[in-house]
């Protein structure tokens, strides 16, 4: 178990993500959102349409295998990028996957 143990009135509870969950009614102040940035133009990726244009220009192709995922494959490699269909579920783990597979083209930044 990881997180922060909070003691109040003799009762202990585990807060698994103190950066997001309020503790004793106090909202966290250190929540940081992450964004994916296309480095050549310093452009923040705000939609899948924008991301798709950038990936296609880098040689990635659509890969249609799973209806629940948006997937891209590069024929010159074994890499596959799998993203949730809903952009609101696009998380930092997906961003870092894109960065690892496209070094020096994308980066993840805190805002």
C-alpha distances in whole Angstrom, upper triangle without the diagonal:
4,7,10,10,14,16,20,22,21,18,14,12,9,10,8,11,13,16,17,16,18,18,20,23,23,22,21,23,22,21,23,24,25,28,30,33,36,37,41,42,39,38,35,34,34,35,35,39,39,36,38,41,39,38,41,43,41,42,39,40,39,37,38,36,33,34,31,30,33,33,35,36,38,41,41,38,35,33,32,30,29,28,27,31,30,30,28,25,26,22,22,21,24,26,25,26,29,29,29,31,34,34,36,36,33,31,28,28,26,29
4,7,9,13,16,19,22,21,18,14,12,8,9,6,8,10,13,14,14,16,16,19,21,20,20,18,20,18,18,19,21,22,25,27,30,33,34,38,39,36,35,32,32,32,33,33,37,36,34,36,39,37,36,40,41,39,40,38,39,38,37,37,36,33,34,31,30,32,32,34,35,37,40,40,37,35,32,31,29,28,27,27,30,29,28,26,24,24,21,20,19,23,24,23,24,27,27,27,30,32,31,33,34,31,28,25,25,23,25
4,7,10,13,16,20,19,16,12,10,6,6,4,6,7,10,11,11,13,12,15,17,17,16,14,17,15,15,17,19,21,24,27,30,33,34,38,38,35,34,31,31,31,32,33,37,36,34,36,39,37,37,40,42,40,41,39,40,39,38,39,37,34,35,31,31,32,33,35,37,39,42,42,38,36,34,32,30,29,28,27,30,29,28,25,23,24,20,19,20,23,24,23,25,28,28,28,31,33,32,34,34,31,28,24,24,22,23
4,6,10,13,16,16,14,10,8,6,5,6,8,7,10,12,11,12,10,12,15,14,15,13,16,15,16,18,21,23,26,29,32,35,36,40,40,36,36,33,33,33,34,35,39,38,36,39,42,40,39,43,44,43,44,42,43,42,41,42,41,38,38,34,34,35,36,38,40,42,45,45,42,40,37,36,34,32,31,30,33,31,30,27,26,26,23,22,23,26,27,26,28,31,31,31,34,35,35,36,37,33,30,26,26,23,24
4,7,10,13,12,10,7,6,5,6,9,11,10,13,15,12,13,10,12,15,15,16,15,18,18,19,22,24,26,30,32,35,39,40,44,44,40,40,36,36,36,38,39,42,42,40,42,45,44,43,46,48,46,48,45,46,45,44,45,43,40,41,37,36,38,39,41,43,45,48,48,45,43,40,39,37,35,34,33,36,34,33,30,28,29,26,26,26,29,30,30,32,35,34,34,37,39,39,40,40,37,34,30,29,27,28
4,7,10,10,8,6,5,6,7,10,12,10,14,14,12,11,8,8,12,12,14,14,17,18,19,22,25,27,31,34,37,40,41,45,45,41,40,37,37,37,38,39,43,43,41,44,46,45,44,48,49,48,50,47,48,47,46,46,45,42,42,38,38,40,41,43,45,47,51,51,48,46,43,41,39,37,35,34,37,35,34,31,29,31,28,27,28,31,32,32,34,36,36,37,40,41,41,42,42,38,35,32,30,27,28
4,7,6,6,4,7,9,11,14,16,14,17,18,15,14,10,10,13,14,17,17,20,21,22,26,28,31,34,37,40,44,45,49,48,45,44,41,41,40,42,43,47,46,45,47,50,49,48,52,53,52,53,51,52,51,50,50,48,45,45,41,42,43,45,47,49,51,54,55,51,49,46,45,43,41,39,38,40,38,37,34,33,34,31,31,32,35,36,35,38,40,40,40,43,45,44,45,46,42,39,35,34,31,32
4,5,5,6,8,11,13,16,18,16,19,19,16,14,10,8,12,13,17,18,21,22,23,27,29,32,36,39,42,46,47,50,50,46,45,42,42,41,43,44,48,47,46,49,51,50,50,53,55,54,55,53,54,52,52,51,50,47,47,43,43,45,47,49,51,53,57,57,54,52,49,47,45,43,41,39,41,39,38,35,34,36,33,33,34,37,38,38,40,42,42,43,46,47,47,48,48,44,41,37,36,33,33
4,6,8,11,14,16,20,21,19,23,23,19,17,14,11,14,17,20,21,24,26,27,31,33,36,40,43,46,49,50,54,53,50,49,46,46,45,46,48,51,51,49,52,55,54,54,57,59,57,59,56,57,55,55,55,53,50,49,46,46,48,50,52,54,57,60,61,57,55,52,51,48,46,44,42,44,42,42,38,37,39,36,36,37,41,41,41,44,46,46,47,49,51,51,51,52,48,45,41,40,36,36
4,7,10,13,16,19,21,20,23,24,20,19,15,14,17,19,22,23,26,27,28,32,34,37,40,43,46,50,51,55,54,51,50,47,47,46,47,48,52,52,50,53,56,54,54,57,59,58,59,56,57,56,55,54,53,50,49,46,46,48,50,52,54,56,60,60,57,54,52,50,48,46,44,42,45,43,42,39,38,39,37,37,37,41,41,41,43,46,46,46,49,51,50,52,52,48,45,42,40,37,38
4,7,10,13,16,18,17,21,21,18,16,13,12,15,18,20,21,24,25,26,29,32,34,38,41,44,47,49,52,52,48,48,44,44,43,44,45,49,49,47,50,53,51,51,54,56,55,56,53,54,52,51,51,49,46,46,42,43,45,46,49,51,53,56,57,54,51,48,47,45,42,41,39,41,39,39,36,34,36,34,34,34,37,39,38,40,43,43,43,46,48,48,49,49,46,43,39,38,35,35
4,7,10,13,15,15,18,19,15,15,12,12,15,17,19,19,22,23,23,27,29,31,35,38,41,44,45,49,49,46,45,41,41,40,42,43,46,46,44,47,50,48,48,51,53,51,53,50,51,49,48,48,46,43,43,40,40,42,43,46,48,50,53,54,50,48,45,44,41,39,38,36,39,37,37,34,32,33,31,31,31,34,35,35,37,40,40,40,43,45,44,46,46,42,39,36,35,32,33
4,6,9,12,12,16,15,12,12,10,11,14,15,17,17,20,21,21,24,26,28,32,34,38,41,42,46,46,43,42,38,38,37,38,39,43,43,41,43,46,45,44,48,49,48,49,46,47,46,45,44,43,40,40,36,36,38,40,42,44,47,50,50,47,45,42,40,38,36,34,32,35,33,33,30,28,30,27,27,28,31,32,32,34,36,37,37,40,41,41,43,43,39,36,33,32,29,30
4,6,9,9,13,13,11,12,10,12,15,15,16,15,19,18,18,21,23,25,29,31,35,38,39,43,43,40,39,35,35,34,35,36,40,40,38,40,43,42,41,44,46,45,46,43,44,42,41,41,40,37,37,33,33,35,37,39,41,43,46,47,43,41,38,37,34,32,31,30,32,31,30,27,25,27,24,24,24,27,29,28,30,33,33,33,36,38,38,39,39,36,33,30,29,26,28
4,6,6,9,9,7,9,8,11,12,13,13,12,15,15,15,18,20,22,25,28,31,35,36,40,40,36,35,32,32,31,32,33,37,36,35,37,40,39,38,42,43,42,43,40,42,40,39,39,38,35,35,31,31,33,34,36,39,41,44,45,41,39,36,35,32,30,28,27,30,28,27,24,23,24,21,21,22,25,26,26,28,30,30,31,34,35,35,36,37,33,30,26,26,23,24
4,6,9,9,8,11,11,14,15,15,15,13,16,15,14,16,18,20,23,25,29,32,34,37,37,34,33,30,29,29,30,30,34,34,32,34,37,36,35,38,40,39,40,37,38,37,36,36,35,32,32,28,28,30,31,33,35,37,41,41,38,36,33,31,29,27,25,24,27,25,25,22,20,21,18,18,18,22,23,22,24,27,27,28,30,32,32,34,34,30,27,24,24,21,23
4,5,6,6,9,10,14,15,14,12,10,13,11,10,13,14,16,20,22,26,29,30,34,34,31,30,26,26,26,27,28,32,31,29,32,35,33,33,36,38,36,38,35,36,35,35,35,34,31,31,27,27,28,30,31,34,36,39,39,36,35,31,30,27,25,24,23,26,24,23,20,18,19,16,15,16,19,20,20,22,25,25,26,28,30,30,31,31,27,24,21,20,18,19
4,5,5,7,7,11,12,11,9,7,10,9,9,12,15,17,21,24,27,30,31,35,35,31,30,27,27,27,29,30,33,33,31,34,37,35,35,38,40,38,40,38,39,38,38,38,37,34,34,31,30,31,33,34,37,38,42,42,39,38,34,33,30,29,27,26,28,26,25,22,21,21,18,18,19,22,22,22,25,27,27,28,31,32,31,32,32,29,26,22,21,18,18
4,6,8,10,13,13,11,9,6,8,6,6,8,11,14,17,20,23,27,28,32,31,28,27,24,24,23,26,27,31,30,28,31,33,32,32,36,37,35,38,35,37,36,36,36,36,33,33,29,28,29,31,32,34,36,40,40,37,36,32,31,28,27,25,24,26,24,22,20,19,19,16,15,17,20,20,20,23,25,24,25,28,29,29,29,29,26,22,19,17,14,15
4,7,9,13,12,11,8,6,9,8,6,9,11,14,17,20,23,27,28,32,31,28,27,23,23,22,24,26,29,28,27,30,32,31,31,35,36,35,37,35,36,34,34,35,34,31,31,27,26,27,29,31,34,36,39,40,37,36,32,30,27,26,23,22,24,22,20,17,16,17,14,15,17,19,19,20,23,24,25,26,29,30,30,30,30,26,23,19,18,15,15
4,6,10,9,9,7,7,10,11,10,13,14,17,21,24,27,31,32,36,35,32,30,27,27,25,27,28,32,32,30,33,36,35,35,38,40,39,40,38,39,37,37,37,36,33,33,29,29,30,32,34,37,39,42,43,40,39,35,33,30,28,26,24,26,24,23,19,19,20,17,18,20,22,23,24,26,28,28,29,32,33,33,34,33,30,27,23,22,19,19
4,6,6,5,5,6,10,11,11,15,17,20,23,26,29,33,34,38,37,34,32,29,29,28,29,31,34,34,33,36,38,37,38,41,42,42,44,41,42,40,40,40,40,37,36,32,32,33,35,37,40,42,46,46,44,42,39,37,34,32,29,27,30,27,26,22,22,23,21,21,23,26,26,27,29,31,31,33,35,36,36,37,36,32,29,26,24,21,20
4,5,5,7,8,11,13,13,17,19,23,26,29,32,36,37,41,40,36,35,32,32,31,33,35,38,37,36,39,42,41,41,44,45,44,46,44,45,43,43,43,43,39,39,35,35,36,38,40,43,45,48,49,46,44,41,39,36,34,32,31,33,30,29,26,25,26,24,24,26,28,29,29,32,34,33,35,38,38,38,39,39,35,32,28,26,23,23
4,6,8,10,14,16,17,20,23,26,29,33,35,39,40,44,43,39,38,35,35,34,36,38,41,41,40,43,45,44,44,47,49,48,50,47,48,47,47,47,46,42,42,38,38,40,42,44,46,48,52,53,50,48,45,43,40,38,35,34,36,33,32,28,28,30,27,27,29,32,32,33,35,37,37,38,41,42,42,42,42,38,35,32,30,26,26
4,6,9,12,15,15,19,21,25,28,31,34,38,39,43,41,38,37,33,34,32,34,36,39,39,38,41,43,42,43,46,47,47,49,46,47,45,45,45,45,41,40,37,37,38,40,43,45,48,51,52,49,48,44,42,39,37,34,32,34,31,30,26,26,28,26,27,29,31,31,32,35,36,36,38,41,41,41,42,41,37,35,31,29,25,24
4,6,9,12,13,16,19,22,26,29,32,35,37,40,39,35,34,31,32,30,32,35,38,37,36,39,41,40,41,44,46,45,47,45,46,44,45,45,45,41,40,37,37,38,40,41,44,46,50,50,48,46,43,41,38,36,33,32,34,31,29,26,26,27,25,25,27,30,30,30,33,35,34,36,39,39,39,39,39,35,32,28,26,22,21
4,6,9,10,13,15,19,22,26,28,32,33,37,35,32,31,27,28,26,29,31,34,33,33,36,38,37,37,41,42,41,44,41,42,41,41,42,41,38,37,34,33,34,36,38,41,43,47,47,45,43,40,38,35,33,30,29,30,27,26,22,23,24,21,22,24,27,26,27,30,31,31,33,36,36,36,36,35,32,29,25,23,19,18
4,6,6,10,13,16,20,23,26,29,30,34,33,29,28,25,26,25,27,29,32,32,31,34,36,35,35,39,40,39,41,39,40,39,40,40,40,37,36,33,32,33,34,36,39,40,44,44,42,41,37,36,32,31,28,27,29,26,25,21,21,22,19,19,22,24,24,24,27,29,28,30,33,33,33,33,32,29,26,22,20,16,16
4,6,9,12,15,18,22,24,28,28,32,31,27,26,23,25,24,27,29,32,31,30,33,35,34,34,38,39,38,40,38,40,39,40,41,41,38,38,34,33,33,35,36,39,40,44,44,42,41,37,36,33,32,29,28,30,27,25,22,22,22,20,19,22,24,23,24,27,28,27,29,32,32,32,31,31,27,24,21,18,14,13
4,6,10,13,16,19,21,25,26,29,28,25,24,21,23,22,25,27,30,29,28,31,33,31,32,35,36,35,38,36,38,37,38,39,39,36,36,32,31,31,32,33,36,37,41,41,38,38,34,33,30,29,27,26,29,26,24,21,21,20,18,16,19,22,20,21,24,25,24,26,29,29,28,28,28,24,21,17,15,11,11
4,7,10,13,17,19,23,24,28,27,23,22,19,20,19,22,24,27,26,25,28,30,28,29,33,33,32,35,33,35,34,34,35,35,33,32,29,27,28,29,30,33,34,38,38,36,35,31,30,27,26,23,23,25,22,20,17,17,17,14,13,16,19,18,18,22,23,22,24,27,27,27,26,26,22,19,16,13,10,10
4,6,10,13,15,19,20,24,23,19,19,16,17,17,19,21,24,23,22,25,27,25,26,29,30,29,32,30,32,31,32,33,33,31,31,28,26,26,27,28,30,31,35,35,33,33,29,28,24,24,21,21,23,21,18,16,16,15,12,11,14,16,15,15,19,20,19,21,24,23,23,23,22,19,16,12,10,6,6
4,7,10,13,17,18,22,21,17,16,13,13,13,16,18,21,19,18,22,23,22,23,26,27,26,29,27,28,28,29,30,30,28,28,25,23,22,24,25,27,29,32,33,31,30,26,25,21,21,18,18,20,18,15,13,13,12,9,9,12,14,12,14,17,17,17,19,22,21,21,21,20,16,14,10,8,6,6
4,7,10,13,15,18,18,15,14,10,11,12,14,16,19,17,15,19,21,19,19,23,24,23,25,23,25,25,26,28,28,26,26,23,21,20,21,22,24,25,29,29,27,27,23,22,18,18,16,17,19,17,14,13,13,10,8,6,10,11,9,10,13,13,13,16,18,17,18,17,16,13,10,6,5,5,6
4,6,10,12,15,14,11,10,7,7,8,11,13,15,13,12,16,17,15,16,20,20,20,22,21,23,23,24,26,27,25,25,23,20,18,19,20,22,23,27,27,26,26,22,21,17,17,15,16,18,16,12,12,13,10,9,8,11,11,8,10,13,12,11,15,17,16,16,16,14,10,8,6,5,6,7
4,7,9,13,12,10,8,6,6,8,10,11,14,11,9,13,14,12,13,16,17,16,19,17,19,20,21,23,25,24,24,22,19,17,17,17,19,20,23,24,22,23,19,18,14,15,13,15,17,16,12,13,14,10,10,8,11,9,6,8,11,9,8,12,13,12,13,12,10,7,6,5,7,9,10
4,6,9,9,6,5,4,6,9,12,13,14,11,10,13,14,11,13,16,15,15,18,17,20,21,23,25,27,26,26,25,21,19,19,18,20,20,24,24,23,24,20,20,16,18,16,18,20,19,15,17,17,14,13,12,14,13,9,11,13,11,9,13,14,12,12,11,8,6,5,6,7,10,11
4,6,6,5,5,6,7,11,12,13,13,10,9,12,11,8,10,13,12,12,15,15,18,19,22,24,26,26,26,25,22,19,19,17,19,18,21,21,21,22,19,19,16,18,17,20,20,20,17,19,19,16,16,15,16,14,11,13,14,11,10,13,13,10,11,9,6,5,7,9,11,14,15
4,5,5,7,9,10,14,16,17,17,14,12,15,14,11,13,16,14,13,17,17,20,22,24,27,29,29,30,29,25,22,22,20,21,20,23,22,22,24,21,21,19,21,20,23,24,24,20,22,22,19,19,17,18,17,13,14,16,13,10,14,14,11,10,7,5,5,7,10,11,14,15
4,6,8,11,12,16,17,18,18,14,13,16,14,11,13,15,12,12,16,17,20,22,25,28,31,31,31,30,27,24,23,21,21,20,23,22,22,25,22,22,20,23,22,25,26,26,22,25,25,22,22,20,22,20,16,17,18,15,13,16,16,12,12,9,7,8,10,14,15,18,19
4,5,9,11,14,16,17,16,13,13,15,13,11,14,16,14,14,18,19,22,23,26,29,31,31,31,30,27,24,24,22,23,22,25,25,25,27,24,24,22,24,23,25,25,25,21,23,25,21,22,20,22,20,17,19,20,17,15,19,18,15,15,12,10,10,12,14,14,17,17
4,7,10,12,15,17,17,13,13,16,15,12,15,18,16,16,20,20,23,24,27,30,32,31,31,30,27,24,24,22,24,23,27,26,26,28,24,24,21,23,22,24,25,24,20,21,23,19,19,18,20,19,15,17,19,16,14,18,18,15,15,12,10,9,10,11,11,14,14
4,6,9,12,13,13,10,10,14,13,11,14,16,15,15,19,19,21,22,25,27,29,29,28,27,24,21,22,20,23,22,26,26,26,27,24,23,20,21,20,21,22,21,17,18,20,17,18,17,19,17,14,16,18,15,14,18,18,15,16,14,11,10,10,11,11,14,13
4,6,9,12,12,9,9,13,13,11,14,17,16,17,20,19,21,21,24,26,28,27,26,25,22,19,20,19,22,22,26,26,26,27,23,22,19,19,17,19,19,18,14,15,17,14,14,14,16,15,12,14,16,14,13,17,18,15,16,15,12,10,10,9,9,11,11
4,6,8,9,6,6,10,10,9,11,14,15,15,18,16,18,18,20,22,24,23,23,21,18,16,17,16,19,20,24,24,24,24,21,19,16,16,14,15,15,14,11,12,14,11,12,12,15,12,10,13,14,12,12,16,16,14,16,15,12,10,10,10,11,13,13
4,7,9,7,8,11,12,12,14,16,17,18,20,19,20,19,21,23,25,23,22,20,18,16,17,18,21,22,26,27,26,27,23,21,17,17,14,14,14,12,9,10,12,10,12,13,16,14,12,15,17,14,16,19,19,18,20,19,16,13,14,13,13,14,13
4,5,5,6,9,10,11,12,14,16,17,19,17,17,16,18,19,21,20,19,17,15,13,15,15,19,20,24,26,25,25,22,19,16,15,12,12,11,10,7,9,11,10,12,14,16,13,12,16,16,14,16,19,19,18,20,20,17,15,16,15,16,17,17
4,5,5,6,8,10,10,12,14,15,16,14,14,12,15,16,18,17,16,14,12,9,11,12,15,17,21,23,22,22,19,16,13,12,9,10,9,9,7,10,11,9,13,14,16,12,12,15,15,13,15,18,17,16,19,20,16,14,16,16,18,19,19
4,5,5,6,9,10,11,12,14,16,14,14,12,15,16,19,18,17,17,15,11,13,13,16,18,21,23,23,23,20,18,15,15,13,14,12,12,10,13,15,13,16,18,19,16,15,18,18,15,18,20,19,18,21,21,17,16,18,18,20,22,22
4,5,5,6,9,10,11,13,15,14,14,14,17,19,22,21,20,20,17,14,15,14,17,18,21,22,23,23,20,18,15,16,14,15,14,14,11,14,16,13,16,17,19,15,14,17,17,14,16,19,17,16,18,18,14,13,15,16,17,20,19
4,5,5,6,9,10,11,13,11,12,12,15,17,19,19,19,18,15,11,12,11,14,15,18,20,19,20,17,15,12,13,11,13,13,13,11,14,15,11,14,14,15,12,11,14,13,10,12,15,14,12,15,15,12,10,13,13,16,18,19
4,5,5,6,8,10,11,9,9,9,12,14,17,17,17,17,14,10,10,9,12,13,16,18,18,19,16,14,11,12,11,13,12,14,12,16,16,13,16,17,18,14,13,16,15,12,14,17,15,13,17,17,14,13,16,17,19,22,22
4,6,5,6,9,10,10,10,11,15,17,20,20,20,20,17,14,14,12,14,14,17,18,19,21,18,17,14,16,15,17,16,17,15,19,19,17,19,20,20,17,16,18,17,14,16,18,16,14,17,17,13,13,16,18,20,23,23
4,6,5,6,9,9,11,12,16,18,21,22,22,22,18,15,14,12,13,13,16,17,17,19,16,15,13,15,15,18,17,18,16,19,19,16,18,18,19,15,14,16,15,11,13,15,13,11,13,13,10,10,13,15,18,21,21
4,5,5,7,5,8,10,12,15,18,19,19,19,16,12,11,8,10,9,13,14,14,15,13,12,10,13,13,16,16,18,16,19,19,16,17,17,17,14,13,14,13,9,11,13,11,9,12,13,10,10,14,16,19,22,23
4,5,5,5,6,8,12,15,18,19,20,20,17,13,12,9,10,9,12,13,15,16,14,13,12,15,15,18,17,19,18,21,21,18,21,21,21,17,16,18,16,13,15,17,14,12,15,16,13,14,17,19,22,25,26
4,6,7,9,12,15,18,21,23,23,24,20,17,15,12,13,11,13,14,16,18,16,16,15,18,18,21,20,22,20,24,24,21,23,22,22,19,18,19,18,14,15,17,14,12,15,15,11,13,17,19,22,25,26
4,6,9,12,15,18,21,22,24,24,20,17,15,11,11,9,11,11,12,15,13,14,13,16,17,21,21,23,21,24,24,20,22,21,21,17,16,17,15,12,13,14,11,9,11,12,9,11,15,18,21,24,26
4,7,10,13,16,19,21,22,23,19,16,13,10,9,6,8,9,10,13,12,12,13,16,17,21,21,23,22,25,25,21,23,23,22,19,18,19,16,13,15,15,12,11,14,15,13,14,18,21,24,27,29
4,7,9,13,15,17,18,19,16,12,10,6,5,5,7,9,10,11,10,9,9,12,14,17,17,20,19,22,21,18,20,20,19,16,16,17,14,11,14,14,11,10,14,16,13,14,17,19,23,26,28
4,6,10,13,15,16,17,14,11,8,5,5,6,8,11,12,12,11,10,10,12,14,16,16,19,19,22,21,19,21,22,21,17,18,19,16,14,17,17,14,14,18,19,17,17,20,22,25,28,30
4,6,10,11,12,14,11,8,6,5,6,9,11,14,14,14,12,10,10,10,12,14,13,16,16,20,19,17,20,21,20,16,17,19,16,14,18,18,15,16,20,22,19,19,22,23,26,28,30
4,6,9,10,12,10,8,5,5,6,9,10,14,13,12,11,8,9,9,11,13,13,17,17,21,19,18,20,21,20,16,18,19,16,15,19,19,16,17,21,23,21,20,23,24,27,30,31
4,6,7,10,9,8,7,8,10,13,14,17,17,15,14,11,12,11,12,13,12,16,17,21,19,18,21,23,21,18,20,22,19,18,22,22,19,21,24,27,24,23,26,26,29,32,33
4,7,9,8,9,8,10,11,14,15,19,17,15,14,11,12,10,12,13,13,17,19,21,19,19,21,23,21,18,21,22,19,19,22,22,20,22,25,28,26,25,27,27,30,32,34
4,5,6,8,8,11,13,17,18,21,20,17,16,12,12,9,10,10,10,14,16,18,16,16,19,21,19,16,19,21,18,18,22,22,20,22,26,29,26,25,26,26,29,31,32
4,6,8,10,13,15,19,21,24,23,21,19,15,14,11,11,10,8,12,15,17,15,16,19,22,20,17,20,22,20,20,24,24,22,24,28,30,28,26,27,27,29,31,32
4,7,10,13,16,20,22,25,23,21,19,15,13,10,9,7,6,9,12,14,12,13,16,19,17,15,18,20,18,18,22,23,21,23,26,29,26,24,25,24,27,28,29
4,6,10,13,16,19,21,20,18,15,11,10,6,5,5,5,9,11,13,11,11,14,16,15,12,15,17,14,15,18,19,18,19,23,25,23,21,22,21,24,25,26
4,7,10,14,17,19,18,17,14,10,8,6,5,6,5,9,10,13,12,11,14,16,15,11,14,16,14,13,17,18,16,17,21,23,20,18,20,20,23,24,25
4,7,10,13,16,14,13,10,7,5,5,6,9,9,12,13,16,14,13,15,16,15,11,13,15,12,11,15,16,13,15,18,21,19,17,19,20,23,25,26
4,7,10,12,11,11,8,6,5,7,9,12,12,15,15,18,17,15,17,17,16,12,14,15,12,10,14,14,11,12,16,18,16,15,18,19,22,25,27
4,6,9,8,8,6,5,7,9,12,15,16,19,19,22,20,18,19,20,18,15,16,16,13,11,14,14,11,12,16,18,16,17,19,21,24,27,29
4,5,6,7,6,7,9,12,15,18,19,22,21,25,23,20,22,21,19,17,17,17,14,12,14,14,10,11,14,17,15,16,19,21,25,28,30
4,5,7,8,10,12,15,18,21,22,25,25,28,27,24,25,25,23,20,21,21,17,16,18,17,13,14,17,19,18,19,23,25,28,32,34
4,7,9,11,14,17,20,24,25,27,27,30,28,25,26,25,23,21,21,20,17,16,17,16,12,13,15,18,17,19,22,24,28,31,34
4,5,9,12,15,18,22,23,26,25,28,26,23,24,23,21,18,19,18,15,14,15,13,10,12,14,17,17,18,20,23,26,29,32
4,7,10,13,17,20,22,25,24,27,25,22,23,22,19,17,18,17,14,14,16,13,10,13,15,19,18,19,21,23,27,29,32
4,7,10,13,17,19,21,21,24,21,19,19,18,16,13,15,14,10,10,12,10,7,10,13,16,16,16,18,19,23,26,28
4,6,10,13,15,18,18,21,18,16,17,17,14,12,13,13,9,9,13,11,9,11,15,18,17,16,18,19,23,25,27
4,7,10,12,15,14,17,15,12,13,13,11,8,10,11,7,7,10,10,8,10,14,17,15,14,15,16,19,22,24
4,7,9,12,12,15,12,10,12,13,11,8,11,12,9,9,13,13,12,14,17,20,18,16,17,17,20,22,24
4,6,8,8,11,9,7,9,11,10,7,9,12,10,10,13,14,14,15,18,20,18,16,17,16,19,20,22
4,5,7,9,6,6,9,12,11,9,12,14,13,13,17,18,17,19,22,24,21,19,19,18,20,21,22
4,6,9,8,9,12,15,15,12,14,17,16,15,19,20,19,21,24,25,23,20,21,20,22,23,24
4,5,6,7,11,14,15,12,14,17,17,17,20,22,21,22,25,26,23,20,21,19,21,21,21
4,5,5,9,12,13,11,12,15,15,14,17,20,19,20,22,23,20,17,18,16,18,18,18
4,5,8,12,13,12,13,16,17,17,19,21,22,22,24,25,23,19,19,16,17,17,17
4,6,10,11,9,11,14,14,15,17,19,20,21,23,24,22,19,18,16,17,17,18
4,7,8,6,8,11,11,11,14,16,16,17,19,21,18,15,15,13,14,15,16
4,5,6,7,9,10,11,13,15,16,17,18,20,18,15,13,11,12,13,14
4,5,5,6,8,10,10,12,14,15,16,17,16,13,11,8,10,10,12
4,5,5,6,9,10,11,13,14,15,17,17,14,12,10,13,14,16
4,5,5,6,9,10,11,12,14,16,15,12,12,10,13,15,17
4,5,5,6,9,10,11,12,13,12,9,8,7,10,12,14
4,5,5,6,9,10,10,12,12,9,8,7,10,13,15
4,5,5,6,9,10,13,12,10,10,10,14,16,19
4,6,5,6,8,11,9,7,8,9,13,16,18
4,5,5,6,8,7,5,6,7,11,14,17
4,6,6,9,10,9,9,10,14,17,20
4,6,10,9,9,11,13,17,20,23
4,6,6,6,9,12,15,19,21
4,5,7,8,11,14,18,21
4,6,7,11,14,17,20
4,7,11,13,17,19
4,7,10,14,16
4,7,10,13
4,7,10
4,6
4
